[in-house]
Amino acid sequence: MSLRSRLTRRAQVTLIGVAAGGVAAAIAVVPSLADSDSSEPATVAAQKDTDYGPEPEADSKLVTQVSELSTMATATLSPDTMINRARTWLTANNGAPVPYSMERTWKDGYRQDCSGYVSMALGLGKPGLNTVGLADSRVTTRLSSTSQLKKGDLLLDYSTTDGDFRHVVIFEKWANTSHSAYWAYEQRGTYGTTHRQLSYGIGSDNYDPFRPVNLGDGGGGGQLPSPGVSWPILQSGSKGADVQSAQQLLTARGYSLEADGVFGPNTRSAVIQFQKSQSLAADGVIGPNTWSKLIKTVQYGSSGQAVKAAQTQLNVYGYGLAVDGGFGSKTKSAAVAFQQNHQLQVDGVIGPETWRALLGTR
């Protein structure tokens, strides 16, 4: 997009915003237009989405959008449902990610930029709010610190004066015990929908943490009942504590693997072998069926790689355990505390339901 067209576009937004009494600056909708220029440089500095505040088509649509916002809080969904909705765009384009565009809308009616993507995941009005609209108090509640981030929350850069670099990402879970990196879903230029590990927005970069008001079942901030938790999906390219735990569990099943937290060829090969041994679909992807066969119940007095996997997961929640493979009093205390915080049976035994909550709740 040329500088002149950008200036013209912003001038139109400003004029319409004034005509609508300033509402357009916070809440806007956009018609389906021609494809935009999505030639964003694939550099760390340019990771943010080029998400202009889309201009409204007419004042009447602004009124409709304001009316929708006033009732959004009653349309609740769980954090897991939101994440599952976000995940659909990773393969919605005939197995490929939904392409990025500030002006096009996808088949489901949502705009193909970062804020349209988040609006889709939250089930908000089509074609979606812009980044400023997502920060509206009727849509989200600002958190006091990024340390409060839970599954389904948002990291929003909505105040950057240059609208080219406003952005929003969906927080899924922490990637390490220091909480300096996290896994997120986002819609970004060049790449479209991605699920990757990020670090920007943690204490810097003009990002602020927000919690959607229409997230029910704890909204990521309260206790999440175990039945609503989804197993994570791990495959080639996945990284982090979940992969490390999977590798430790595979080692407990007799496979020789380094628990480095990287889902590479050796891990995929081990997964395929394990799946074949359990009469599962041998696709090399660790999903719900594979997890249910892979986990092992561990408790006070247990030892080995499965205990290391449990300790690895508990440490993601900040319990600070030595990953030594010995299920002692400290590990039991951590398991009990986790179970209490997630509405699980409190017995200090890490069985199927506790495993699912450990792996699926962040």
Helices and strands as residue ranges (DSSP letters): H 3-19, G 23-25, G 44-46, H 59-71, G 72-74, H 79-88, H 114-122, H 131-134, E 140-142, G 146-148, E 154-157, G 163-165, E 167-174, E 182-188, E 192-198, E 208-212, G 226-228, H 241-252, H 265-277, H 288-294, H 305-316, H 329-341, H 352-360
